[in-house]
Amino acid sequence: MAFGMISWLLMAGIAEVGVAFLLLGVAVLGGWGAVAVVAGYLLLLFACFCLYSSTAVLWAEHFERPILPLGGPVFK
């Protein structure tokens, strides 16, 4: 239940990287180049997500208030 108390944005990012690695595995095992390209773009999106979320957490700790929004918890 504690996992659902994190931000919905962080949970979506974790799910997105899981889908990206699943697609990457399917592309490697199946030999499908187009699926590998989609997985690569999803991993690039995840890198941008990591930059945003780490900046949001760092700024929130430094300024002692949220500067960049991360969204509310999944479960209340």
mmCIF file of the N, C-alpha and C atoms, coordinates in Angstrom:
data_MODEL
# 
_entry.id   MODEL 
# 
loop_
_atom_site.group_PDB 
_atom_site.id 
_atom_site.type_symbol 
_atom_site.label_atom_id 
_atom_site.label_alt_id 
_atom_site.label_comp_id 
_atom_site.label_asym_id 
_atom_site.label_entity_id 
_atom_site.label_seq_id 
_atom_site.pdbx_PDB_ins_code 
_atom_site.Cartn_x 
_atom_site.Cartn_y 
_atom_site.Cartn_z 
_atom_site.occupancy 
_atom_site.B_iso_or_equiv 
_atom_site.pdbx_formal_charge 
_atom_site.auth_seq_id 
_atom_site.auth_comp_id 
_atom_site.auth_asym_id 
_atom_site.auth_atom_id 
_atom_site.pdbx_PDB_model_num 
ATOM 1   N N  . MET A 1 1  ? 0.813  -1.187  0.000   1.00 0.00 ? 1  MET A N  1 
ATOM 2   C CA . MET A 1 1  ? 0.000  0.000   0.000   1.00 0.00 ? 1  MET A CA 1 
ATOM 3   C C  . MET A 1 1  ? 0.859  1.254   0.000   1.00 0.00 ? 1  MET A C  1 
ATOM 4   N N  . ALA A 1 2  ? 2.054  1.180   0.564   1.00 0.00 ? 2  ALA A N  1 
ATOM 5   C CA . ALA A 1 2  ? 2.915  2.356   0.614   1.00 0.00 ? 2  ALA A CA 1 
ATOM 6   C C  . ALA A 1 2  ? 3.364  2.773   -0.777  1.00 0.00 ? 2  ALA A C  1 
ATOM 7   N N  . PHE A 1 3  ? 3.451  1.815   -1.704  1.00 0.00 ? 3  PHE A N  1 
ATOM 8   C CA . PHE A 1 3  ? 3.847  2.147   -3.074  1.00 0.00 ? 3  PHE A CA 1 
ATOM 9   C C  . PHE A 1 3  ? 2.813  3.049   -3.727  1.00 0.00 ? 3  PHE A C  1 
ATOM 10  N N  . GLY A 1 4  ? 1.550  2.908   -3.375  1.00 0.00 ? 4  GLY A N  1 
ATOM 11  C CA . GLY A 1 4  ? 0.495  3.745   -3.922  1.00 0.00 ? 4  GLY A CA 1 
ATOM 12  C C  . GLY A 1 4  ? 0.430  5.134   -3.319  1.00 0.00 ? 4  GLY A C  1 
ATOM 13  N N  . MET A 1 5  ? 1.200  5.375   -2.285  1.00 0.00 ? 5  MET A N  1 
ATOM 14  C CA . MET A 1 5  ? 1.215  6.691   -1.659  1.00 0.00 ? 5  MET A CA 1 
ATOM 15  C C  . MET A 1 5  ? 2.158  7.658   -2.372  1.00 0.00 ? 5  MET A C  1 
ATOM 16  N N  . ILE A 1 6  ? 2.968  7.151   -3.315  1.00 0.00 ? 6  ILE A N  1 
ATOM 17  C CA . ILE A 1 6  ? 3.845  8.047   -4.056  1.00 0.00 ? 6  ILE A CA 1 
ATOM 18  C C  . ILE A 1 6  ? 3.033  8.774   -5.118  1.00 0.00 ? 6  ILE A C  1 
ATOM 19  N N  . SER A 1 7  ? 3.643  9.705   -5.756  1.00 0.00 ? 7  SER A N  1 
ATOM 20  C CA . SER A 1 7  ? 2.981  10.501  -6.781  1.00 0.00 ? 7  SER A CA 1 
ATOM 21  C C  . SER A 1 7  ? 2.557  9.627   -7.963  1.00 0.00 ? 7  SER A C  1 
ATOM 22  N N  . TRP A 1 8  ? 1.425  9.965   -8.551  1.00 0.00 ? 8  TRP A N  1 
ATOM 23  C CA . TRP A 1 8  ? 0.964  9.222   -9.721  1.00 0.00 ? 8  TRP A CA 1 
ATOM 24  C C  . TRP A 1 8  ? 1.922  9.423   -10.893 1.00 0.00 ? 8  TRP A C  1 
ATOM 25  N N  . LEU A 1 9  ? 2.594  10.555  -10.957 1.00 0.00 ? 9  LEU A N  1 
ATOM 26  C CA . LEU A 1 9  ? 3.563  10.801  -12.027 1.00 0.00 ? 9  LEU A CA 1 
ATOM 27  C C  . LEU A 1 9  ? 4.767  9.874   -11.887 1.00 0.00 ? 9  LEU A C  1 
ATOM 28  N N  . LEU A 1 10 ? 5.245  9.680   -10.667 1.00 0.00 ? 10 LEU A N  1 
ATOM 29  C CA . LEU A 1 10 ? 6.364  8.770   -10.446 1.00 0.00 ? 10 LEU A CA 1 
ATOM 30  C C  . LEU A 1 10 ? 5.965  7.332   -10.750 1.00 0.00 ? 10 LEU A C  1 
ATOM 31  N N  . MET A 1 11 ? 4.751  6.953   -10.393 1.00 0.00 ? 11 MET A N  1 
ATOM 32  C CA . MET A 1 11 ? 4.290  5.596   -10.688 1.00 0.00 ? 11 MET A CA 1 
ATOM 33  C C  . MET A 1 11 ? 4.142  5.378   -12.196 1.00 0.00 ? 11 MET A C  1 
ATOM 34  N N  . ALA A 1 12 ? 3.672  6.389   -12.905 1.00 0.00 ? 12 ALA A N  1 
ATOM 35  C CA . ALA A 1 12 ? 3.556  6.277   -14.364 1.00 0.00 ? 12 ALA A CA 1 
ATOM 36  C C  . ALA A 1 12 ? 4.930  6.163   -15.019 1.00 0.00 ? 12 ALA A C  1 
ATOM 37  N N  . GLY A 1 13 ? 5.917  6.876   -14.488 1.00 0.00 ? 13 GLY A N  1 
ATOM 38  C CA . GLY A 1 13 ? 7.272  6.769   -15.026 1.00 0.00 ? 13 GLY A CA 1 
ATOM 39  C C  . GLY A 1 13 ? 7.868  5.397   -14.817 1.00 0.00 ? 13 GLY A C  1 
ATOM 40  N N  . ILE A 1 14 ? 7.613  4.804   -13.663 1.00 0.00 ? 14 ILE A N  1 
ATOM 41  C CA . ILE A 1 14 ? 8.107  3.456   -13.394 1.00 0.00 ? 14 ILE A CA 1 
ATOM 42  C C  . ILE A 1 14 ? 7.426  2.447   -14.325 1.00 0.00 ? 14 ILE A C  1 
ATOM 43  N N  . ALA A 1 15 ? 6.138  2.610   -14.548 1.00 0.00 ? 15 ALA A N  1 
ATOM 44  C CA . ALA A 1 15 ? 5.418  1.712   -15.457 1.00 0.00 ? 15 ALA A CA 1 
ATOM 45  C C  . ALA A 1 15 ? 5.898  1.893   -16.889 1.00 0.00 ? 15 ALA A C  1 
ATOM 46  N N  . GLU A 1 16 ? 6.206  3.126   -17.267 1.00 0.00 ? 16 GLU A N  1 
ATOM 47  C CA . GLU A 1 16 ? 6.651  3.402   -18.643 1.00 0.00 ? 16 GLU A CA 1 
ATOM 48  C C  . GLU A 1 16 ? 7.990  2.748   -18.936 1.00 0.00 ? 16 GLU A C  1 
ATOM 49  N N  . VAL A 1 17 ? 8.910  2.779   -18.001 1.00 0.00 ? 17 VAL A N  1 
ATOM 50  C CA . VAL A 1 17 ? 10.209 2.150   -18.248 1.00 0.00 ? 17 VAL A CA 1 
ATOM 51  C C  . VAL A 1 17 ? 10.059 0.630   -18.287 1.00 0.00 ? 17 VAL A C  1 
ATOM 52  N N  . GLY A 1 18 ? 9.115  0.093   -17.549 1.00 0.00 ? 18 GLY A N  1 
ATOM 53  C CA . GLY A 1 18 ? 8.847  -1.344  -17.639 1.00 0.00 ? 18 GLY A CA 1 
ATOM 54  C C  . GLY A 1 18 ? 8.353  -1.747  -19.010 1.00 0.00 ? 18 GLY A C  1 
ATOM 55  N N  . VAL A 1 19 ? 7.454  -0.950  -19.573 1.00 0.00 ? 19 VAL A N  1 
ATOM 56  C CA . VAL A 1 19 ? 6.954  -1.214  -20.934 1.00 0.00 ? 19 VAL A CA 1 
ATOM 57  C C  . VAL A 1 19 ? 8.078  -1.066  -21.949 1.00 0.00 ? 19 VAL A C  1 
ATOM 58  N N  . ALA A 1 20 ? 8.937  -0.070  -21.752 1.00 0.00 ? 20 ALA A N  1 
ATOM 59  C CA . ALA A 1 20 ? 10.046 0.149   -22.687 1.00 0.00 ? 20 ALA A CA 1 
ATOM 60  C C  . ALA A 1 20 ? 10.997 -1.047  -22.699 1.00 0.00 ? 20 ALA A C  1 
ATOM 61  N N  . PHE A 1 21 ? 11.338 -1.562  -21.526 1.00 0.00 ? 21 PHE A N  1 
ATOM 62  C CA . PHE A 1 21 ? 12.232 -2.716  -21.484 1.00 0.00 ? 21 PHE A CA 1 
ATOM 63  C C  . PHE A 1 21 ? 11.559 -3.970  -22.017 1.00 0.00 ? 21 PHE A C  1 
ATOM 64  N N  . LEU A 1 22 ? 10.256 -4.108  -21.809 1.00 0.00 ? 22 LEU A N  1 
ATOM 65  C CA . LEU A 1 22 ? 9.532  -5.234  -22.391 1.00 0.00 ? 22 LEU A CA 1 
ATOM 66  C C  . LEU A 1 22 ? 9.578  -5.174  -23.919 1.00 0.00 ? 22 LEU A C  1 
ATOM 67  N N  . LEU A 1 23 ? 9.325  -3.995  -24.482 1.00 0.00 ? 23 LEU A N  1 
ATOM 68  C CA . LEU A 1 23 ? 9.395  -3.833  -25.927 1.00 0.00 ? 23 LEU A CA 1 
ATOM 69  C C  . LEU A 1 23 ? 10.801 -4.060  -26.457 1.00 0.00 ? 23 LEU A C  1 
ATOM 70  N N  . LEU A 1 24 ? 11.795 -3.627  -25.714 1.00 0.00 ? 24 LEU A N  1 
ATOM 71  C CA . LEU A 1 24 ? 13.173 -3.838  -26.132 1.00 0.00 ? 24 LEU A CA 1 
ATOM 72  C C  . LEU A 1 24 ? 13.516 -5.328  -26.158 1.00 0.00 ? 24 LEU A C  1 
ATOM 73  N N  . GLY A 1 25 ? 13.045 -6.055  -25.171 1.00 0.00 ? 25 GLY A N  1 
ATOM 74  C CA . GLY A 1 25 ? 13.261 -7.502  -25.162 1.00 0.00 ? 25 GLY A CA 1 
ATOM 75  C C  . GLY A 1 25 ? 12.548 -8.198  -26.295 1.00 0.00 ? 25 GLY A C  1 
ATOM 76  N N  . VAL A 1 26 ? 11.315 -7.777  -26.589 1.00 0.00 ? 26 VAL A N  1 
ATOM 77  C CA . VAL A 1 26 ? 10.574 -8.349  -27.714 1.00 0.00 ? 26 VAL A CA 1 
ATOM 78  C C  . VAL A 1 26 ? 11.284 -8.056  -29.027 1.00 0.00 ? 26 VAL A C  1 
ATOM 79  N N  . ALA A 1 27 ? 11.821 -6.853  -29.152 1.00 0.00 ? 27 ALA A N  1 
ATOM 80  C CA . ALA A 1 27 ? 12.519 -6.477  -30.383 1.00 0.00 ? 27 ALA A CA 1 
ATOM 81  C C  . ALA A 1 27 ? 13.791 -7.288  -30.576 1.00 0.00 ? 27 ALA A C  1 
ATOM 82  N N  . VAL A 1 28 ? 14.518 -7.533  -29.496 1.00 0.00 ? 28 VAL A N  1 
ATOM 83  C CA . VAL A 1 28 ? 15.759 -8.299  -29.605 1.00 0.00 ? 28 VAL A CA 1 
ATOM 84  C C  . VAL A 1 28 ? 15.466 -9.759  -29.918 1.00 0.00 ? 28 VAL A C  1 
ATOM 85  N N  . LEU A 1 29 ? 14.487 -10.332 -29.240 1.00 0.00 ? 29 LEU A N  1 
ATOM 86  C CA . LEU A 1 29 ? 14.176 -11.744 -29.460 1.00 0.00 ? 29 LEU A CA 1 
ATOM 87  C C  . LEU A 1 29 ? 13.462 -11.981 -30.791 1.00 0.00 ? 29 LEU A C  1 
ATOM 88  N N  . GLY A 1 30 ? 12.640 -11.021 -31.212 1.00 0.00 ? 30 GLY A N  1 
ATOM 89  C CA . GLY A 1 30 ? 11.887 -11.200 -32.448 1.00 0.00 ? 30 GLY A CA 1 
ATOM 90  C C  . GLY A 1 30 ? 12.569 -10.648 -33.679 1.00 0.00 ? 30 GLY A C  1 
ATOM 91  N N  . GLY A 1 31 ? 13.586 -9.824  -33.481 1.00 0.00 ? 31 GLY A N  1 
ATOM 92  C CA . GLY A 1 31 ? 14.282 -9.242  -34.619 1.00 0.00 ? 31 GLY A CA 1 
ATOM 93  C C  . GLY A 1 31 ? 13.493 -8.139  -35.301 1.00 0.00 ? 31 GLY A C  1 
ATOM 94  N N  . TRP A 1 32 ? 12.622 -7.448  -34.568 1.00 0.00 ? 32 TRP A N  1 
ATOM 95  C CA . TRP A 1 32 ? 11.799 -6.387  -35.144 1.00 0.00 ? 32 TRP A CA 1 
ATOM 96  C C  . TRP A 1 32 ? 12.461 -5.039  -34.876 1.00 0.00 ? 32 TRP A C  1 
ATOM 97  N N  . GLY A 1 33 ? 12.903 -4.386  -35.929 1.00 0.00 ? 33 GLY A N  1 
ATOM 98  C CA . GLY A 1 33 ? 13.599 -3.117  -35.782 1.00 0.00 ? 33 GLY A CA 1 
ATOM 99  C C  . GLY A 1 33 ? 12.687 -1.978  -35.370 1.00 0.00 ? 33 GLY A C  1 
ATOM 100 N N  . ALA A 1 34 ? 11.445 -1.974  -35.849 1.00 0.00 ? 34 ALA A N  1 
ATOM 101 C CA . ALA A 1 34 ? 10.525 -0.872  -35.534 1.00 0.00 ? 34 ALA A CA 1 
ATOM 102 C C  . ALA A 1 34 ? 10.166 -0.856  -34.054 1.00 0.00 ? 34 ALA A C  1 
ATOM 103 N N  . VAL A 1 35 ? 10.038 -2.017  -33.456 1.00 0.00 ? 35 VAL A N  1 
ATOM 104 C CA . VAL A 1 35 ? 9.719  -2.087  -32.028 1.00 0.00 ? 35 VAL A CA 1 
ATOM 105 C C  . VAL A 1 35 ? 10.910 -1.586  -31.207 1.00 0.00 ? 35 VAL A C  1 
ATOM 106 N N  . ALA A 1 36 ? 12.115 -1.851  -31.683 1.00 0.00 ? 36 ALA A N  1 
ATOM 107 C CA . ALA A 1 36 ? 13.304 -1.359  -30.989 1.00 0.00 ? 36 ALA A CA 1 
ATOM 108 C C  . ALA A 1 36 ? 13.374 0.165   -31.043 1.00 0.00 ? 36 ALA A C  1 
ATOM 109 N N  . VAL A 1 37 ? 12.943 0.753   -32.152 1.00 0.00 ? 37 VAL A N  1 
ATOM 110 C CA . VAL A 1 37 ? 12.927 2.211   -32.258 1.00 0.00 ? 37 VAL A CA 1 
ATOM 111 C C  . VAL A 1 37 ? 11.917 2.802   -31.282 1.00 0.00 ? 37 VAL A C  1 
ATOM 112 N N  . VAL A 1 38 ? 10.745 2.201   -31.181 1.00 0.00 ? 38 VAL A N  1 
ATOM 113 C CA . VAL A 1 38 ? 9.726  2.671   -30.226 1.00 0.00 ? 38 VAL A CA 1 
ATOM 114 C C  . VAL A 1 38 ? 10.254 2.542   -28.802 1.00 0.00 ? 38 VAL A C  1 
ATOM 115 N N  . ALA A 1 39 ? 10.905 1.429   -28.496 1.00 0.00 ? 39 ALA A N  1 
ATOM 116 C CA . ALA A 1 39 ? 11.472 1.240   -27.156 1.00 0.00 ? 39 ALA A CA 1 
ATOM 117 C C  . ALA A 1 39 ? 12.556 2.277   -26.879 1.00 0.00 ? 39 ALA A C  1 
ATOM 118 N N  . GLY A 1 40 ? 13.345 2.609   -27.880 1.00 0.00 ? 40 GLY A N  1 
ATOM 119 C CA . GLY A 1 40 ? 14.373 3.620   -27.710 1.00 0.00 ? 40 GLY A CA 1 
ATOM 120 C C  . GLY A 1 40 ? 13.788 4.988   -27.404 1.00 0.00 ? 40 GLY A C  1 
ATOM 121 N N  . TYR A 1 41 ? 12.709 5.340   -28.106 1.00 0.00 ? 41 TYR A N  1 
ATOM 122 C CA . TYR A 1 41 ? 12.051 6.620   -27.824 1.00 0.00 ? 41 TYR A CA 1 
ATOM 123 C C  . TYR A 1 41 ? 11.416 6.629   -26.437 1.00 0.00 ? 41 TYR A C  1 
ATOM 124 N N  . LEU A 1 42 ? 10.868 5.500   -26.013 1.00 0.00 ? 42 LEU A N  1 
ATOM 125 C CA . LEU A 1 42 ? 10.312 5.422   -24.664 1.00 0.00 ? 42 LEU A CA 1 
ATOM 126 C C  . LEU A 1 42 ? 11.406 5.571   -23.609 1.00 0.00 ? 42 LEU A C  1 
ATOM 127 N N  . LEU A 1 43 ? 12.571 5.010   -23.864 1.00 0.00 ? 43 LEU A N  1 
ATOM 128 C CA . LEU A 1 43 ? 13.669 5.167   -22.919 1.00 0.00 ? 43 LEU A CA 1 
ATOM 129 C C  . LEU A 1 43 ? 14.207 6.596   -22.917 1.00 0.00 ? 43 LEU A C  1 
ATOM 130 N N  . LEU A 1 44 ? 14.176 7.261   -24.057 1.00 0.00 ? 44 LEU A N  1 
ATOM 131 C CA . LEU A 1 44 ? 14.548 8.675   -24.106 1.00 0.00 ? 44 LEU A CA 1 
ATOM 132 C C  . LEU A 1 44 ? 13.545 9.518   -23.316 1.00 0.00 ? 44 LEU A C  1 
ATOM 133 N N  . LEU A 1 45 ? 12.259 9.185   -23.444 1.00 0.00 ? 45 LEU A N  1 
ATOM 134 C CA . LEU A 1 45 ? 11.235 9.859   -22.657 1.00 0.00 ? 45 LEU A CA 1 
ATOM 135 C C  . LEU A 1 45 ? 11.444 9.615   -21.169 1.00 0.00 ? 45 LEU A C  1 
ATOM 136 N N  . PHE A 1 46 ? 11.857 8.404   -20.806 1.00 0.00 ? 46 PHE A N  1 
ATOM 137 C CA . PHE A 1 46 ? 12.123 8.099   -19.408 1.00 0.00 ? 46 PHE A CA 1 
ATOM 138 C C  . PHE A 1 46 ? 13.307 8.903   -18.886 1.00 0.00 ? 46 PHE A C  1 
ATOM 139 N N  . ALA A 1 47 ? 14.315 9.124   -19.716 1.00 0.00 ? 47 ALA A N  1 
ATOM 140 C CA . ALA A 1 47 ? 15.456 9.938   -19.303 1.00 0.00 ? 47 ALA A CA 1 
ATOM 141 C C  . ALA A 1 47 ? 15.018 11.378  -19.014 1.00 0.00 ? 47 ALA A C  1 
ATOM 142 N N  . CYS A 1 48 ? 14.135 11.914  -19.847 1.00 0.00 ? 48 CYS A N  1 
ATOM 143 C CA . CYS A 1 48 ? 13.601 13.262  -19.596 1.00 0.00 ? 48 CYS A CA 1 
ATOM 144 C C  . CYS A 1 48 ? 12.771 13.286  -18.317 1.00 0.00 ? 48 CYS A C  1 
ATOM 145 N N  . PHE A 1 49 ? 11.997 12.232  -18.101 1.00 0.00 ? 49 PHE A N  1 
ATOM 146 C CA . PHE A 1 49 ? 11.211 12.109  -16.878 1.00 0.00 ? 49 PHE A CA 1 
ATOM 147 C C  . PHE A 1 49 ? 12.122 12.075  -15.649 1.00 0.00 ? 49 PHE A C  1 
ATOM 148 N N  . CYS A 1 50 ? 13.229 11.343  -15.721 1.00 0.00 ? 50 CYS A N  1 
ATOM 149 C CA . CYS A 1 50 ? 14.161 11.265  -14.597 1.00 0.00 ? 50 CYS A CA 1 
ATOM 150 C C  . CYS A 1 50 ? 14.779 12.621  -14.298 1.00 0.00 ? 50 CYS A C  1 
ATOM 151 N N  . LEU A 1 51 ? 15.114 13.366  -15.339 1.00 0.00 ? 51 LEU A N  1 
ATOM 152 C CA . LEU A 1 51 ? 15.666 14.704  -15.147 1.00 0.00 ? 51 LEU A CA 1 
ATOM 153 C C  . LEU A 1 51 ? 14.650 15.616  -14.469 1.00 0.00 ? 51 LEU A C  1 
ATOM 154 N N  . TYR A 1 52 ? 13.388 15.576  -14.931 1.00 0.00 ? 52 TYR A N  1 
ATOM 155 C CA . TYR A 1 52 ? 12.344 16.414  -14.338 1.00 0.00 ? 52 TYR A CA 1 
ATOM 156 C C  . TYR A 1 52 ? 12.076 16.037  -12.886 1.00 0.00 ? 52 TYR A C  1 
ATOM 157 N N  . SER A 1 53 ? 11.902 14.744  -12.619 1.00 0.00 ? 53 SER A N  1 
ATOM 158 C CA . SER A 1 53 ? 11.543 14.337  -11.263 1.00 0.00 ? 53 SER A CA 1 
ATOM 159 C C  . SER A 1 53 ? 12.694 14.576  -10.284 1.00 0.00 ? 53 SER A C  1 
ATOM 160 N N  . SER A 1 54 ? 13.924 14.356  -10.713 1.00 0.00 ? 54 SER A N  1 
ATOM 161 C CA . SER A 1 54 ? 15.043 14.618  -9.805  1.00 0.00 ? 54 SER A CA 1 
ATOM 162 C C  . SER A 1 54 ? 15.188 16.113  -9.533  1.00 0.00 ? 54 SER A C  1 
ATOM 163 N N  . THR A 1 55 ? 14.946 16.943  -10.541 1.00 0.00 ? 55 THR A N  1 
ATOM 164 C CA . THR A 1 55 ? 14.977 18.388  -10.329 1.00 0.00 ? 55 THR A CA 1 
ATOM 165 C C  . THR A 1 55 ? 13.864 18.819  -9.378  1.00 0.00 ? 55 THR A C  1 
ATOM 166 N N  . ALA A 1 56 ? 12.683 18.244  -9.543  1.00 0.00 ? 56 ALA A N  1 
ATOM 167 C CA . ALA A 1 56 ? 11.557 18.592  -8.673  1.00 0.00 ? 56 ALA A CA 1 
ATOM 168 C C  . ALA A 1 56 ? 11.843 18.216  -7.223  1.00 0.00 ? 56 ALA A C  1 
ATOM 169 N N  . VAL A 1 57 ? 12.396 17.043  -7.005  1.00 0.00 ? 57 VAL A N  1 
ATOM 170 C CA . VAL A 1 57 ? 12.690 16.602  -5.640  1.00 0.00 ? 57 VAL A CA 1 
ATOM 171 C C  . VAL A 1 57 ? 13.815 17.439  -5.034  1.00 0.00 ? 57 VAL A C  1 
ATOM 172 N N  . LEU A 1 58 ? 14.862 17.708  -5.815  1.00 0.00 ? 58 LEU A N  1 
ATOM 173 C CA . LEU A 1 58 ? 15.982 18.506  -5.313  1.00 0.00 ? 58 LEU A CA 1 
ATOM 174 C C  . LEU A 1 58 ? 15.541 19.916  -4.950  1.00 0.00 ? 58 LEU A C  1 
ATOM 175 N N  . TRP A 1 59 ? 14.777 20.556  -5.813  1.00 0.00 ? 59 TRP A N  1 
ATOM 176 C CA . TRP A 1 59 ? 14.302 21.913  -5.533  1.00 0.00 ? 59 TRP A CA 1 
ATOM 177 C C  . TRP A 1 59 ? 13.332 21.934  -4.356  1.00 0.00 ? 59 TRP A C  1 
ATOM 178 N N  . ALA A 1 60 ? 12.485 20.913  -4.239  1.00 0.00 ? 60 ALA A N  1 
ATOM 179 C CA . ALA A 1 60 ? 11.555 20.865  -3.108  1.00 0.00 ? 60 ALA A CA 1 
ATOM 180 C C  . ALA A 1 60 ? 12.308 20.735  -1.786  1.00 0.00 ? 60 ALA A C  1 
ATOM 181 N N  . GLU A 1 61 ? 13.383 19.962  -1.778  1.00 0.00 ? 61 GLU A N  1 
ATOM 182 C CA . GLU A 1 61 ? 14.176 19.838  -0.558  1.00 0.00 ? 61 GLU A CA 1 
ATOM 183 C C  . GLU A 1 61 ? 14.955 21.112  -0.272  1.00 0.00 ? 61 GLU A C  1 
ATOM 184 N N  . HIS A 1 62 ? 15.471 21.736  -1.300  1.00 0.00 ? 62 HIS A N  1 
ATOM 185 C CA . HIS A 1 62 ? 16.295 22.934  -1.097  1.00 0.00 ? 62 HIS A CA 1 
ATOM 186 C C  . HIS A 1 62 ? 15.459 24.132  -0.653  1.00 0.00 ? 62 HIS A C  1 
ATOM 187 N N  . PHE A 1 63 ? 14.335 24.368  -1.316  1.00 0.00 ? 63 PHE A N  1 
ATOM 188 C CA . PHE A 1 63 ? 13.499 25.527  -1.007  1.00 0.00 ? 63 PHE A CA 1 
ATOM 189 C C  . PHE A 1 63 ? 12.429 25.239  0.046   1.00 0.00 ? 63 PHE A C  1 
ATOM 190 N N  . GLU A 1 64 ? 12.350 23.996  0.512   1.00 0.00 ? 64 GLU A N  1 
ATOM 191 C CA . GLU A 1 64 ? 11.417 23.549  1.553   1.00 0.00 ? 64 GLU A CA 1 
ATOM 192 C C  . GLU A 1 64 ? 9.956  23.772  1.176   1.00 0.00 ? 64 GLU A C  1 
ATOM 193 N N  . ARG A 1 65 ? 9.666  23.739  -0.110  1.00 0.00 ? 65 ARG A N  1 
ATOM 194 C CA . ARG A 1 65 ? 8.292  23.781  -0.633  1.00 0.00 ? 65 ARG A CA 1 
ATOM 195 C C  . ARG A 1 65 ? 8.349  23.293  -2.070  1.00 0.00 ? 65 ARG A C  1 
ATOM 196 N N  . PRO A 1 66 ? 7.282  22.724  -2.574  1.00 0.00 ? 66 PRO A N  1 
ATOM 197 C CA . PRO A 1 66 ? 7.310  22.213  -3.952  1.00 0.00 ? 66 PRO A CA 1 
ATOM 198 C C  . PRO A 1 66 ? 7.371  23.349  -4.980  1.00 0.00 ? 66 PRO A C  1 
ATOM 199 N N  . ILE A 1 67 ? 8.310  23.267  -5.874  1.00 0.00 ? 67 ILE A N  1 
ATOM 200 C CA . ILE A 1 67 ? 8.466  24.237  -6.948  1.00 0.00 ? 67 ILE A CA 1 
ATOM 201 C C  . ILE A 1 67 ? 7.884  23.663  -8.238  1.00 0.00 ? 67 ILE A C  1 
ATOM 202 N N  . LEU A 1 68 ? 8.312  22.466  -8.605  1.00 0.00 ? 68 LEU A N  1 
ATOM 203 C CA . LEU A 1 68 ? 7.783  21.767  -9.779  1.00 0.00 ? 68 LEU A CA 1 
ATOM 204 C C  . LEU A 1 68 ? 6.766  20.731  -9.307  1.00 0.00 ? 68 LEU A C  1 
ATOM 205 N N  . PRO A 1 69 ? 5.588  20.685  -9.915  1.00 0.00 ? 69 PRO A N  1 
ATOM 206 C CA . PRO A 1 69 ? 4.567  19.739  -9.444  1.00 0.00 ? 69 PRO A CA 1 
ATOM 207 C C  . PRO A 1 69 ? 4.894  18.295  -9.837  1.00 0.00 ? 69 PRO A C  1 
ATOM 208 N N  . LEU A 1 70 ? 4.608  17.388  -8.926  1.00 0.00 ? 70 LEU A N  1 
ATOM 209 C CA . LEU A 1 70 ? 4.755  15.961  -9.193  1.00 0.00 ? 70 LEU A CA 1 
ATOM 210 C C  . LEU A 1 70 ? 3.414  15.239  -9.140  1.00 0.00 ? 70 LEU A C  1 
ATOM 211 N N  . GLY A 1 71 ? 2.344  15.908  -8.808  1.00 0.00 ? 71 GLY A N  1 
ATOM 212 C CA . GLY A 1 71 ? 1.042  15.272  -8.737  1.00 0.00 ? 71 GLY A CA 1 
ATOM 213 C C  . GLY A 1 71 ? 0.761  14.710  -7.365  1.00 0.00 ? 71 GLY A C  1 
ATOM 214 N N  . GLY A 1 72 ? -0.499 14.362  -7.168  1.00 0.00 ? 72 GLY A N  1 
ATOM 215 C CA . GLY A 1 72 ? -0.916 13.814  -5.887  1.00 0.00 ? 72 GLY A CA 1 
ATOM 216 C C  . GLY A 1 72 ? -0.676 12.320  -5.811  1.00 0.00 ? 72 GLY A C  1 
ATOM 217 N N  . PRO A 1 73 ? -0.925 11.741  -4.641  1.00 0.00 ? 73 PRO A N  1 
ATOM 218 C CA . PRO A 1 73 ? -0.729 10.291  -4.496  1.00 0.00 ? 73 PRO A CA 1 
ATOM 219 C C  . PRO A 1 73 ? -1.770 9.510   -5.270  1.00 0.00 ? 73 PRO A C  1 
ATOM 220 N N  . VAL A 1 74 ? -1.435 8.284   -5.616  1.00 0.00 ? 74 VAL A N  1 
ATOM 221 C CA . VAL A 1 74 ? -2.352 7.423   -6.364  1.00 0.00 ? 74 VAL A CA 1 
ATOM 222 C C  . VAL A 1 74 ? -3.539 7.040   -5.484  1.00 0.00 ? 74 VAL A C  1 
ATOM 223 N N  . PHE A 1 75 ? -3.271 6.611   -4.259  1.00 0.00 ? 75 PHE A N  1 
ATOM 224 C CA . PHE A 1 75 ? -4.319 6.243   -3.320  1.00 0.00 ? 75 PHE A CA 1 
ATOM 225 C C  . PHE A 1 75 ? -4.313 7.239   -2.179  1.00 0.00 ? 75 PHE A C  1 
ATOM 226 N N  . LYS A 1 76 ? -5.499 7.613   -1.719  1.00 0.00 ? 76 LYS A N  1 
ATOM 227 C CA . LYS A 1 76 ? -5.581 8.545   -0.591  1.00 0.00 ? 76 LYS A CA 1 
ATOM 228 C C  . LYS A 1 76 ? -5.996 7.833   0.659   1.00 0.00 ? 76 LYS A C  1 
# 
